[in-house]
């Protein structure tokens, strides 16, 4: 059974954030709230955690993971940004967007798209996510918590689905699923792949 920790979404308690980071650093997998619903996360170099998440979600080896980043400067360490991409990200982040970018040499090859060598990156505005990443000091490997036959609106839904499959679940109340807007910045043009929670009127 997963450890359950209730963290305040606007004012995350530091001692509880530290407990979550300790679980991550010990190789754990967590279910945590974001500004676009619940997600599964583990540390960047955690191969076992990666496989565990693949098993929970029944994902193929080709499924793209997302790097959950603390801020824009963090992105530059793991992905290649041209001037246009940098300006766009600066204008609209943080928020409910996933950006597809060319990965840098610091990204493990197993996380990059097999042919395109791209990676998805996010900077969430969610207070708990920001606090976790600040304490952790590096990105989280992350995928949305989506399972056939389940809908995830609050902690009871999450516990019913993954209580015996993850190491820790964060409860911060009501957290409805609302997919991110996905924007491909890996080529010359800006391509909106999926319209979601992020406002696309800001993208020109």
LINNOR-V334597 format. One line per field, one symbol per residue. phi: phi as a letter, one per 20 degrees, with the letter a starting at -180 (. if undefined). psi: psi as a letter, one per 20 degrees, with the letter a starting at -180 (. if undefined). burial: I if it has 9 or more other ideal C-beta (glycine too) atoms within 8 Angstrom, else O. A space follows every 10 residues. Layout:
phi: ???
psi: ???
burial: ???
//
This chain:
phi: .ffdcecffe cgfgffgfff fffffenedd dbecfcnfcd bbfgeefffg fffgfgelef fefeedeedf affffgfdbe ceffffffff fdefrecdde cffeffeggf eeggeeldbe ccceeffffg ffffffnbfd fbbfeccfnc cddbfffffg ecgeddebce dcnfbffbgf fdcededfee ceebebfffe feec
psi: pqpppopphh mppghhghgg hhgghjjrpq pqqajkaqrp qrqgjnghgg hgggggilqr hipprqooqg ahhhghhiqp prgggggghh hiqramqppo rpqriipphi iqpggikrqp qqoqiphggg gghghhjrrp pqqqnpppiq pohahhgggh gjhjirhqpp pkbpmqpnqq pppojiahqp pohppchpoi iio.
burial: OIOIIOIIIO OIOOOIIIII IOIIOOOIII IIIIIIIIII IIIIOIOOII OIIIOIIOOO OOIIIIIIIO IIOIIOOIIO IOOOIIOIIO OIIOIIIIII IIIIOOIOOO IIOOOOOIII IIIIOIIIII IIIOIIOOII IIIIIOIOOO OIOIIOIIIO IIIOIIOIII IIOOIOIOII IIIIIOOOOI OIOOOIIIOO OOIO
//
